[in-house]
């Protein structure tokens, strides 16, 4: 079974940090580009970051650039999103997604075939 499972979310204060993980099972993640997306209440899904199969292509949304860092560890079949300097507006459900059909990566959710169930990030004092 192809499965992605996000973890690492939680309740943090503004300025805090989280490290989200996206663990894959049932397939080898090294064949896939990975994207991180988020859905905040009342807002459309937003592409946060993505990383290509070999890690040579990385994209960040302007809203998170400089604060978020995406990385992958194919030996562990896991992709990470390090989030620093969290802001209340970062509050959202964060999803990871995978697709093997494109060689680089994009921040358009419709391009991704496989999705996790999400992990909640709440930033509040």
NORHU-V355564 format. One record per residue. N is the residue number from 1. D_LAST is the distance of its C-alpha to the last C-alpha in Angstrom with 2 decimals. Layout:
# NORHU-V355564
<<N D_LAST> <N D_LAST>>
This chain:
# NORHU-V355564
<<1 39.59> <2 37.32> <3 33.73> <4 30.40> <5 27.49> <6 23.95> <7 21.66> <8 18.71> <9 15.89> <10 12.93> <11 9.24> <12 7.61> <13 4.97> <14 6.47> <15 9.84> <16 10.35> <17 13.46> <18 15.17> <19 18.87> <20 20.17> <21 23.75> <22 26.43> <23 29.36> <24 32.66> <25 35.47> <26 38.88> <27 39.29> <28 39.20> <29 36.19> <30 38.12> <31 40.03> <32 37.01> <33 34.80> <34 31.15> <35 28.52> <36 24.79> <37 23.64> <38 20.61> <39 20.48> <40 17.66> <41 18.11> <42 20.85> <43 21.63> <44 24.45> <45 24.37> <46 23.76> <47 25.40> <48 23.13> <49 25.64> <50 28.97> <51 31.41> <52 35.14> <53 37.29> <54 38.13> <55 34.95> <56 36.91> <57 35.09> <58 31.34> <59 29.60> <60 26.07> <61 24.77> <62 24.29> <63 20.65> <64 19.93> <65 22.82> <66 22.16> <67 18.89> <68 20.24> <69 23.33> <70 25.57> <71 28.23> <72 30.69> <73 32.56> <74 35.55> <75 36.93> <76 33.97> <77 34.01> <78 30.33> <79 28.28> <80 24.91> <81 22.08> <82 20.17> <83 16.92> <84 15.62> <85 13.32> <86 11.19> <87 10.14> <88 8.69> <89 12.44> <90 13.13> <91 12.07> <92 15.53> <93 18.14> <94 19.78> <95 23.52> <96 26.19> <97 29.71> <98 33.08> <99 36.39> <100 39.61> <101 41.53> <102 40.39> <103 40.80> <104 37.87> <105 34.59> <106 33.15> <107 29.91> <108 31.58> <109 30.64> <110 34.05> <111 35.67> <112 34.18> <113 36.02> <114 33.91> <115 30.32> <116 27.94> <117 26.05> <118 22.59> <119 19.42> <120 16.06> <121 13.20> <122 9.83> <123 7.09> <124 3.77> <125 0.00>>
